[in-house]
Amino acid sequence: MTPDELCDKYAITELLYRYATAVDTKDWKKMESVFTEDAHLDYSSVGYQPGPRDEVLAQLQKALSYLPMSQHFVTNVEVDLDGDRATVRAMFYNPMQLPGVDGLTYCGGNYHHEVVRTSDGWKSCRLTEESLWFSNHPDPSKNL
């Protein structure tokens, strides 16, 4: 691996951390900066309609405004570089407080990103969230 490839992988990993920080701090401008303007976001594994960045982020902003807290941990980042593009898989673990639920709810899964190098650095042009499990979800059918 070349020094440039190491720098690219580091920058892409930082992009994922910026995503997690933006979600948990509800910083929607920062969240927009993670994605290209024409990005496609797919959170259908948790019940949201996939679509363009701004439409999906508006759905998330509304839904997450009801959560008193969430904390996204992003780990096991795998980056497959191909010039100015890359595919990324990263695991997530997310404890959160849901309204009306005693204790914390937990979920985990994978983020699948397609990222591109832009004049502003690496950005995601496609995100698919693959939720794999929930614990203490208010809908018992969604638990482990």
TORPA-4810 file (N, C-alpha, C, O; in nm, 3 decimals):
<nodes>
NODE_1_0.084_-0.117_0.000_0.000_0.000_0.000_0.090_0.125_0.000_0.189_0.132_0.073_M
NODE_2_0.054_0.220_-0.083_0.134_0.342_-0.095_0.094_0.443_0.013_-0.014_0.431_0.072_T
NODE_3_0.178_0.541_0.040_0.140_0.646_0.135_0.012_0.719_0.093_-0.069_0.755_0.178_P
NODE_4_-0.006_0.742_-0.037_-0.128_0.808_-0.083_-0.252_0.723_-0.054_-0.356_0.775_-0.014_D
NODE_5_-0.240_0.592_-0.074_-0.354_0.503_-0.043_-0.385_0.503_0.106_-0.502_0.501_0.145_E
NODE_6_-0.282_0.506_0.189_-0.305_0.515_0.334_-0.376_0.644_0.371_-0.468_0.643_0.452_L
NODE_7_-0.334_0.753_0.310_-0.399_0.883_0.335_-0.545_0.880_0.290_-0.632_0.932_0.359_C
NODE_8_-0.572_0.821_0.174_-0.710_0.811_0.125_-0.795_0.728_0.221_-0.907_0.767_0.254_D
NODE_9_-0.744_0.614_0.265_-0.820_0.529_0.357_-0.846_0.601_0.489_-0.954_0.590_0.545_K
NODE_10_-0.749_0.675_0.536_-0.767_0.751_0.659_-0.875_0.859_0.639_-0.962_0.875_0.724_Y
NODE_11_-0.869_0.931_0.529_-0.967_1.037_0.501_-1.108_0.979_0.489_-1.204_1.041_0.535_A
NODE_12_-1.122_0.863_0.429_-1.253_0.798_0.415_-1.304_0.753_0.551_-1.423_0.766_0.581_I
NODE_13_-1.215_0.700_0.635_-1.256_0.661_0.770_-1.301_0.784_0.849_-1.400_0.777_0.922_T
NODE_14_-1.230_0.894_0.835_-1.270_1.019_0.901_-1.408_1.065_0.853_-1.486_1.120_0.930_E
NODE_15_-1.438_1.042_0.726_-1.569_1.076_0.671_-1.679_1.000_0.746_-1.783_1.057_0.778_L
NODE_16_-1.655_0.872_0.773_-1.753_0.792_0.846_-1.769_0.841_0.989_-1.880_0.842_1.042_L
NODE_17_-1.661_0.881_1.051_-1.669_0.936_1.187_-1.745_1.068_1.188_-1.822_1.095_1.280_Y
NODE_18_-1.724_1.150_1.084_-1.798_1.276_1.073_-1.947_1.249_1.059_-2.029_1.320_1.117_R
NODE_19_-1.981_1.146_0.982_-2.121_1.105_0.969_-2.181_1.073_1.106_-2.287_1.124_1.140_Y
NODE_20_-2.112_0.989_1.185_-2.163_0.948_1.315_-2.178_1.069_1.409_-2.277_1.081_1.479_A
NODE_21_-2.079_1.155_1.408_-2.086_1.275_1.493_-2.202_1.364_1.452_-2.273_1.417_1.537_T
NODE_22_-2.221_1.381_1.322_-2.330_1.466_1.272_-2.466_1.411_1.314_-2.554_1.488_1.354_A
NODE_23_-2.485_1.280_1.305_-2.613_1.219_1.345_-2.638_1.243_1.494_-2.746_1.287_1.533_V
NODE_24_-2.538_1.214_1.576_-2.557_1.220_1.721_-2.569_1.362_1.774_-2.634_1.384_1.877_D
NODE_25_-2.507_1.458_1.707_-2.520_1.598_1.750_-2.633_1.669_1.676_-2.661_1.787_1.702_T
NODE_26_-2.696_1.597_1.585_-2.805_1.652_1.503_-2.759_1.777_1.428_-2.831_1.877_1.418_K
NODE_27_-2.637_1.769_1.376_-2.578_1.878_1.297_-2.604_1.846_1.150_-2.524_1.778_1.085_D
NODE_28_-2.715_1.897_1.099_-2.761_1.858_0.966_-2.678_1.920_0.855_-2.670_1.863_0.746_W
NODE_29_-2.615_2.034_0.879_-2.523_2.091_0.780_-2.400_2.001_0.767_-2.352_1.975_0.656_K
NODE_30_-2.348_1.954_0.881_-2.234_1.863_0.878_-2.274_1.734_0.807_-2.197_1.678_0.730_K
NODE_31_-2.397_1.687_0.835_-2.444_1.565_0.772_-2.450_1.582_0.621_-2.409_1.492_0.548_M
NODE_32_-2.500_1.694_0.572_-2.502_1.720_0.428_-2.362_1.714_0.370_-2.343_1.666_0.258_E
NODE_33_-2.262_1.762_0.446_-2.125_1.770_0.394_-2.062_1.632_0.376_-1.959_1.620_0.309_S
NODE_34_-2.120_1.530_0.435_-2.069_1.394_0.420_-2.099_1.340_0.280_-2.028_1.254_0.229_V
NODE_35_-2.205_1.391_0.218_-2.258_1.335_0.094_-2.244_1.431_-0.023_-2.240_1.553_-0.005_F
NODE_36_-2.237_1.375_-0.143_-2.247_1.457_-0.263_-2.390_1.509_-0.273_-2.482_1.451_-0.214_T
NODE_37_-2.410_1.617_-0.348_-2.544_1.673_-0.362_-2.642_1.574_-0.425_-2.761_1.576_-0.393_E
NODE_38_-2.592_1.487_-0.513_-2.680_1.392_-0.581_-2.677_1.252_-0.518_-2.715_1.154_-0.581_D
NODE_39_-2.633_1.245_-0.394_-2.621_1.115_-0.327_-2.757_1.047_-0.312_-2.861_1.112_-0.300_A
NODE_40_-2.752_0.914_-0.312_-2.870_0.830_-0.290_-2.852_0.764_-0.154_-2.751_0.699_-0.128_H
NODE_41_-2.952_0.781_-0.066_-2.945_0.724_0.069_-3.057_0.622_0.086_-3.171_0.645_0.046_L
NODE_42_-3.021_0.508_0.144_-3.116_0.398_0.162_-3.113_0.348_0.306_-3.022_0.277_0.348_D
NODE_43_-3.215_0.388_0.380_-3.235_0.340_0.517_-3.359_0.251_0.522_-3.427_0.246_0.625_Y
NODE_44_-3.388_0.182_0.414_-3.510_0.100_0.408_-3.508_-0.013_0.511_-3.614_-0.064_0.548_S
NODE_45_-3.390_-0.054_0.557_-3.385_-0.161_0.656_-3.443_-0.117_0.791_-3.469_-0.200_0.877_S
NODE_46_-3.462_0.014_0.809_-3.528_0.064_0.930_-3.656_0.141_0.896_-3.706_0.220_0.976_V
NODE_47_-3.708_0.117_0.776_-3.841_0.165_0.743_-3.852_0.297_0.669_-3.963_0.347_0.652_G
NODE_48_-3.742_0.355_0.625_-3.748_0.480_0.551_-3.741_0.455_0.402_-3.678_0.360_0.355_Y
NODE_49_-3.807_0.541_0.328_-3.806_0.532_0.182_-3.670_0.577_0.130_-3.625_0.686_0.164_Q
NODE_50_-3.603_0.496_0.047_-3.476_0.541_-0.011_-3.499_0.656_-0.107_-3.608_0.672_-0.162_P
NODE_51_-3.395_0.738_-0.126_-3.409_0.847_-0.221_-3.294_0.944_-0.217_-3.187_0.913_-0.164_G
NODE_52_-3.316_1.063_-0.274_-3.212_1.165_-0.281_-3.172_1.215_-0.141_-3.252_1.213_-0.048_P
NODE_53_-3.049_1.260_-0.131_-2.993_1.305_-0.003_-3.086_1.397_0.075_-3.119_1.369_0.190_R
NODE_54_-3.128_1.507_0.014_-3.203_1.607_0.089_-3.337_1.554_0.138_-3.380_1.587_0.249_D
NODE_55_-3.404_1.473_0.057_-3.533_1.416_0.100_-3.516_1.320_0.216_-3.592_1.324_0.313_E
NODE_56_-3.416_1.234_0.208_-3.395_1.134_0.313_-3.344_1.201_0.440_-3.387_1.165_0.550_V
NODE_57_-3.255_1.299_0.427_-3.207_1.368_0.547_-3.320_1.443_0.616_-3.319_1.455_0.739_L
NODE_58_-3.415_1.494_0.541_-3.531_1.561_0.603_-3.613_1.460_0.684_-3.661_1.493_0.793_A
NODE_59_-3.629_1.338_0.632_-3.698_1.233_0.707_-3.623_1.201_0.836_-3.683_1.190_0.943_Q
NODE_60_-3.492_1.186_0.826_-3.411_1.154_0.943_-3.414_1.266_1.046_-3.425_1.241_1.166_L
NODE_61_-3.404_1.388_0.998_-3.406_1.502_1.090_-3.534_1.503_1.173_-3.531_1.526_1.293_Q
NODE_62_-3.645_1.479_1.107_-3.773_1.476_1.178_-3.777_1.360_1.278_-3.813_1.379_1.393_K
NODE_63_-3.739_1.241_1.234_-3.745_1.123_1.321_-3.650_1.135_1.439_-3.687_1.103_1.552_A
NODE_64_-3.528_1.181_1.414_-3.429_1.186_1.522_-3.453_1.301_1.619_-3.395_1.303_1.728_L
NODE_65_-3.537_1.397_1.580_-3.567_1.507_1.672_-3.640_1.456_1.796_-3.642_1.525_1.899_S
NODE_66_-3.701_1.338_1.789_-3.773_1.281_1.902_-3.682_1.201_1.997_-3.724_1.163_2.106_Y
NODE_67_-3.558_1.176_1.955_-3.467_1.096_2.037_-3.388_1.186_2.131_-3.320_1.278_2.086_L
NODE_68_-3.398_1.162_2.261_-3.317_1.241_2.354_-3.167_1.216_2.337_-3.086_1.306_2.360_P
NODE_69_-3.129_1.094_2.296_-2.987_1.066_2.275_-2.968_0.947_2.184_-3.050_0.856_2.177_M
NODE_70_-2.855_0.951_2.113_-2.806_0.836_2.037_-2.655_0.850_2.032_-2.601_0.961_2.045_S
NODE_71_-2.587_0.740_2.015_-2.441_0.744_2.006_-2.396_0.635_1.910_-2.399_0.516_1.942_Q
NODE_72_-2.355_0.677_1.793_-2.314_0.582_1.688_-2.165_0.552_1.700_-2.081_0.642_1.698_H
NODE_73_-2.134_0.425_1.712_-1.996_0.378_1.707_-1.975_0.313_1.571_-2.052_0.225_1.532_F
NODE_74_-1.873_0.356_1.499_-1.843_0.301_1.367_-1.709_0.229_1.376_-1.608_0.288_1.417_V
NODE_75_-1.708_0.100_1.339_-1.589_0.019_1.354_-1.567_-0.071_1.233_-1.648_-0.073_1.140_T
NODE_76_-1.457_-0.144_1.236_-1.427_-0.246_1.134_-1.444_-0.191_0.994_-1.511_-0.251_0.910_N
NODE_77_-1.384_-0.076_0.969_-1.397_-0.008_0.840_-1.310_-0.080_0.737_-1.191_-0.099_0.757_V
NODE_78_-1.373_-0.120_0.626_-1.303_-0.184_0.514_-1.320_-0.095_0.391_-1.432_-0.068_0.348_E
NODE_79_-1.210_-0.050_0.336_-1.211_0.041_0.221_-1.146_-0.029_0.103_-1.032_-0.076_0.114_V
NODE_80_-1.216_-0.036_-0.008_-1.163_-0.092_-0.132_-1.146_0.023_-0.231_-1.242_0.066_-0.296_D
NODE_81_-1.024_0.073_-0.242_-0.994_0.188_-0.328_-0.986_0.148_-0.474_-0.936_0.041_-0.509_L
NODE_82_-1.036_0.239_-0.560_-1.025_0.222_-0.704_-1.009_0.362_-0.765_-1.103_0.419_-0.819_D
NODE_83_-0.888_0.415_-0.755_-0.862_0.550_-0.806_-0.935_0.654_-0.723_-0.912_0.666_-0.602_G
NODE_84_-1.023_0.731_-0.789_-1.098_0.837_-0.722_-1.234_0.789_-0.670_-1.321_0.870_-0.640_D
NODE_85_-1.250_0.658_-0.661_-1.374_0.598_-0.609_-1.334_0.490_-0.509_-1.222_0.440_-0.510_R
NODE_86_-1.428_0.455_-0.423_-1.404_0.345_-0.329_-1.537_0.291_-0.280_-1.637_0.362_-0.274_A
NODE_87_-1.537_0.164_-0.247_-1.650_0.104_-0.177_-1.607_0.082_-0.034_-1.491_0.048_-0.006_T
NODE_88_-1.702_0.101_0.057_-1.671_0.096_0.199_-1.778_0.015_0.271_-1.897_0.030_0.245_V
NODE_89_-1.732_-0.070_0.361_-1.823_-0.140_0.452_-1.772_-0.111_0.592_-1.654_-0.125_0.621_R
NODE_90_-1.863_-0.070_0.680_-1.827_-0.042_0.819_-1.941_-0.089_0.909_-2.058_-0.072_0.877_A
NODE_91_-1.903_-0.146_1.021_-2.003_-0.190_1.119_-2.044_-0.071_1.206_-1.965_0.020_1.231_M
NODE_92_-2.170_-0.076_1.253_-2.213_0.025_1.349_-2.282_-0.041_1.468_-2.341_-0.149_1.456_F
NODE_93_-2.271_0.026_1.581_-2.337_-0.012_1.706_-2.396_0.117_1.760_-2.324_0.216_1.775_Y
NODE_94_-2.526_0.117_1.791_-2.592_0.241_1.826_-2.685_0.225_1.945_-2.799_0.181_1.929_N
NODE_95_-2.638_0.260_2.065_-2.732_0.274_2.176_-2.809_0.405_2.160_-2.753_0.506_2.117_P
NODE_96_-2.936_0.402_2.194_-3.020_0.523_2.181_-3.132_0.517_2.285_-3.167_0.411_2.336_M
NODE_97_-3.185_0.634_2.314_-3.301_0.644_2.401_-3.422_0.674_2.314_-3.428_0.779_2.250_Q
NODE_98_-3.518_0.582_2.312_-3.641_0.603_2.235_-3.750_0.657_2.328_-3.760_0.614_2.443_L
NODE_99_-3.831_0.748_2.280_-3.938_0.801_2.363_-4.032_0.689_2.408_-4.071_0.603_2.329_P
NODE_100_-4.067_0.690_2.535_-4.162_0.594_2.590_-4.104_0.456_2.617_-4.179_0.365_2.652_G
NODE_101_-3.974_0.438_2.602_-3.911_0.308_2.624_-3.824_0.319_2.749_-3.740_0.408_2.760_V
NODE_102_-3.846_0.225_2.844_-3.760_0.221_2.962_-3.623_0.167_2.923_-3.614_0.064_2.856_D
NODE_103_-3.519_0.235_2.964_-3.384_0.191_2.933_-3.347_0.225_2.790_-3.422_0.290_2.717_G
NODE_104_-3.229_0.180_2.754_-3.178_0.209_2.620_-3.220_0.102_2.521_-3.240_-0.014_2.557_L
NODE_105_-3.234_0.142_2.397_-3.252_0.051_2.285_-3.119_0.047_2.211_-3.048_0.148_2.202_T
NODE_106_-3.085_-0.070_2.159_-2.958_-0.088_2.089_-2.986_-0.145_1.951_-3.079_-0.223_1.932_Y
NODE_107_-2.905_-0.105_1.855_-2.912_-0.167_1.723_-2.771_-0.176_1.666_-2.679_-0.107_1.710_C
NODE_108_-2.757_-0.262_1.567_-2.627_-0.278_1.503_-2.644_-0.327_1.361_-2.749_-0.379_1.324_G
NODE_109_-2.539_-0.311_1.284_-2.543_-0.355_1.145_-2.423_-0.303_1.069_-2.315_-0.284_1.125_G
NODE_110_-2.444_-0.279_0.940_-2.338_-0.236_0.851_-2.381_-0.114_0.770_-2.497_-0.101_0.731_N
NODE_111_-2.286_-0.026_0.748_-2.302_0.080_0.650_-2.227_0.039_0.524_-2.113_-0.007_0.531_Y
NODE_112_-2.291_0.055_0.410_-2.228_0.029_0.281_-2.228_0.162_0.204_-2.333_0.213_0.165_H
NODE_113_-2.109_0.215_0.184_-2.093_0.343_0.114_-2.023_0.322_-0.019_-1.937_0.235_-0.033_H
NODE_114_-2.061_0.403_-0.115_-1.980_0.426_-0.234_-1.934_0.570_-0.220_-2.016_0.661_-0.208_E
NODE_115_-1.803_0.592_-0.223_-1.750_0.726_-0.203_-1.669_0.768_-0.325_-1.615_0.686_-0.400_V
NODE_116_-1.662_0.901_-0.342_-1.588_0.958_-0.453_-1.501_1.073_-0.401_-1.535_1.141_-0.305_V
NODE_117_-1.387_1.090_-0.469_-1.301_1.204_-0.436_-1.358_1.327_-0.507_-1.384_1.324_-0.627_R
NODE_118_-1.378_1.434_-0.432_-1.428_1.559_-0.489_-1.325_1.669_-0.461_-1.224_1.645_-0.396_T
NODE_119_-1.351_1.788_-0.509_-1.262_1.900_-0.481_-1.264_1.936_-0.332_-1.174_2.004_-0.284_S
NODE_120_-1.366_1.890_-0.260_-1.377_1.912_-0.115_-1.338_1.789_-0.035_-1.369_1.780_0.084_D
NODE_121_-1.271_1.694_-0.099_-1.231_1.572_-0.029_-1.328_1.458_-0.061_-1.413_1.471_-0.149_G
NODE_122_-1.313_1.348_0.011_-1.397_1.229_-0.011_-1.538_1.255_0.040_-1.558_1.312_0.147_W
NODE_123_-1.636_1.211_-0.040_-1.778_1.221_-0.003_-1.849_1.093_-0.045_-1.809_1.025_-0.140_K
NODE_124_-1.955_1.064_0.028_-2.036_0.947_-0.006_-2.138_0.986_-0.112_-2.209_1.085_-0.099_S
NODE_125_-2.144_0.906_-0.218_-2.246_0.929_-0.322_-2.359_0.826_-0.311_-2.462_0.838_-0.377_C
NODE_126_-2.339_0.726_-0.225_-2.443_0.625_-0.205_-2.419_0.560_-0.068_-2.308_0.517_-0.036_R
NODE_127_-2.527_0.555_0.011_-2.522_0.488_0.141_-2.640_0.394_0.152_-2.754_0.432_0.124_L
NODE_128_-2.612_0.272_0.192_-2.716_0.176_0.229_-2.687_0.132_0.371_-2.580_0.078_0.401_T
NODE_129_-2.784_0.155_0.459_-2.772_0.106_0.596_-2.834_-0.033_0.601_-2.949_-0.053_0.561_E
NODE_130_-2.758_-0.127_0.651_-2.804_-0.265_0.667_-2.818_-0.293_0.817_-2.724_-0.337_0.883_E
NODE_131_-2.937_-0.266_0.870_-2.961_-0.295_1.011_-2.979_-0.444_1.028_-3.060_-0.507_0.958_S
NODE_132_-2.903_-0.501_1.121_-2.906_-0.647_1.140_-2.978_-0.690_1.266_-3.029_-0.802_1.272_L
NODE_133_-2.984_-0.604_1.367_-3.048_-0.644_1.492_-3.089_-0.523_1.576_-3.032_-0.415_1.565_W
NODE_134_-3.188_-0.546_1.661_-3.232_-0.450_1.762_-3.247_-0.522_1.895_-3.274_-0.642_1.899_F
NODE_135_-3.229_-0.449_2.002_-3.254_-0.499_2.136_-3.332_-0.392_2.212_-3.296_-0.275_2.209_S
NODE_136_-3.437_-0.433_2.281_-3.526_-0.343_2.356_-3.598_-0.245_2.264_-3.619_-0.129_2.300_N
NODE_137_-3.635_-0.291_2.147_-3.714_-0.208_2.054_-3.859_-0.210_2.102_-3.906_-0.313_2.150_H
NODE_138_-3.933_-0.097_2.090_-4.072_-0.096_2.133_-4.164_-0.193_2.059_-4.268_-0.233_2.111_P
NODE_139_-4.125_-0.230_1.936_-4.198_-0.330_1.859_-4.124_-0.464_1.878_-4.019_-0.485_1.817_D
NODE_140_-4.177_-0.554_1.962_-4.105_-0.679_1.993_-4.067_-0.761_1.871_-3.972_-0.839_1.878_P
NODE_141_-4.138_-0.748_1.760_-4.106_-0.826_1.641_-3.972_-0.783_1.579_-3.915_-0.855_1.497_S
NODE_142_-3.921_-0.666_1.619_-3.795_-0.617_1.563_-3.675_-0.651_1.651_-3.561_-0.623_1.613_K
NODE_143_-3.698_-0.710_1.767_-3.587_-0.746_1.855_-3.517_-0.870_1.802_-3.569_-0.941_1.716_N
NODE_144_-3.398_-0.894_1.855_-3.312_-1.006_1.812_-3.389_-1.129_1.771_-3.330_-1.229_1.733_L
</nodes>
